Amino acid sequence: MSRRPTIADVAALAGVSRATVSFVLNNRPGVAAATQQRVRAAAENLGWTPSRSARALSTGRAGAVGLVLSREPELIGTDPFYPAFMAGIESVISDTGDGLMLHVCRPGDEEATYRRLESDRRVDGVILTDLRVDDPRLALVAELGLPAVVVGAVEGGTQLPTVNVDDRPVIRHAVQHLVELGHRDIAYVAGPEEFVHALRRRQAWADALAEAGLPVGPVLAGGFTAEGGARATQALLARSVPPTAIVYGNDLSATAGIAVAQEAGLRLPEDLSIVGFDDVPLASWTLPSLTTCRANPTSWGRAAALALVEVIERGDADDVELDPATLVLRGSTGPAPVREASA
């Protein structure tokens, strides 16, 4: 058959009406089991697949979930977190026959993007990531009546279903690990200040230092990017007394930090210890391999998609607390170097 097979073709091959085919393929009751089997066999034999536009008309659904990323477009492809997160989403919606509609926009275009998605009926719901302090999207999706799931806990809570991983304990564990290795000057390269999860990780680092009786070390912005991580590392190493260990907000900035330190002639971990966050695939292939906090973004995406499907179909979903991130010890951390006492 040179053209795409239709319901009429399936009906003709199965010897039934088009209405019967529609009932069977939309899983509606009232059709005899033998007839159902004959219709499904005909559809498979013809290679029939449902038309997305036809399904949208019959169900009133777009057959897609939305993910709006408000970051510079060129940065999305360099951050390994997002492909893994989206793979988790796809592992769920591929079974439902839905698609993922990804929009990358600049911060000033974010509200218009959500409004367009809702007004054009392009998606049945959205997943909100990178929650910000006083995030306006929470009120916006409520105003639009757009089903949504939040990835990451919100201070003070939210009426939207939430998928959360508490990343504070693992940051404290990472600092404790460095303290046990003898490090007393532990710096932090932070993610964007407006992100709730970036602030939480930074606060957990400061709290762990306080618990160890150590002063808060230097903090520099890394922005979750390789360029930001490199600049911050260069600035830290240029200090009159550089840190002996650096904790980074994500693996991408930490990987850049390793390269900068090695270019400066430092040995890792003999002269400097480095810890990342995410445990992206590249982390185990750096030289030395990167000690990091394993967060499993694929499981985040999968849990968020499962919750959103439930919200779309039933109107609500329970909050989900995923297993906490764990510290993965590799070659980039070691005993603190012995420094000569200053005069």
C-alpha positions, 0 to 999 in steps of 0.5 A: 500500500503506497498510502498510509492505511486508514480505519476504513482499510482496517474495517474492510480487511476485518469485515466490520464497520468503521465504527467497530474499528474505532471502538476496538482501537480506542479500547471501548467496551461492547465489542466481542472478543473474537471481533476485537482480535480480528480488528487488531490483527487487520490493523497489525497486518496493514501497519496501521498507526493512529493519526495524532491529529485524529486522536487529538480531535477524538480525545480532546488531548494534544498527546504531548507534554511540555518542558520549557528550559529558560537558559541560553540555547547554546548551554543546553547541549553542553549540560549532560543533565538534560539528555538524561532527564529527558530520556527519563521522560521519554521512557514513560510517555513513549508507552502512552503514545505521547510526545515531548515538546521541548522549548528553549527560551530566553528568560524574558520570553518564558511567560509568553511561551507558557501562554502560547503552549496553553492557548494553542493546545500544544501540550496536555501538561508541563514539567517545571524544572529549575525552580527559582525563589518566588518562581512566577511560573507556579501562579502562571500555570494555575492561572492558565489551568495548565496541568503541571508537576514541579521538580524540586521542593519549594520553600513553603510548599506548593499546591502542585504535585512535586517530585523531589530529591533532597540533595543537602545530605549528600553535600554535607557528606562530601564536605565531611569526606574532605574534612576527614581527609584533612582539608580545612580550606574548602571552597565552593563553586555555586550554580545560579543564585536564583535557582532554589536547588543551587541555593540549597546545595550552597547552604548545605556546604556552609552548614557542613563547614560550620558543623566541622568547626571550620570557617566558611571558605570562598564562594564563587559563581560558576553558573552550572557551565564549563566556562563559569567553572573554569573562571571560578577555578582560575580565580580560586587558584590565584588567591594568596592562599588557594583552597586545598579542595573545591566542591562544585554545583555540578559535574560540568563546572567541576570537569572544567575545574579539573582541566584548569587545575592541571593546566596550572601544574597542579596534581589531583588529588595530591595538590587539590581535591575536587567534588562534583554533582550529578554523576554524569557519564563523563565523570568516571572518564575524567583523569583522575575520575571525578568524585561526585554526588550521584543524583540520577537525572533519568529517574527524576525525569521518569518520576516527573513524567509518571506524576504528570500523566496521572495529573492529566488523567486524574486531576492530581498526583501524590508528591514523590520523594526520590531516594537521596543522592549518594556520594561516589568516591573516585580519584579526584579526592585525596588527603590534604596537602601538607603546607609549610607554616607561614612566617 
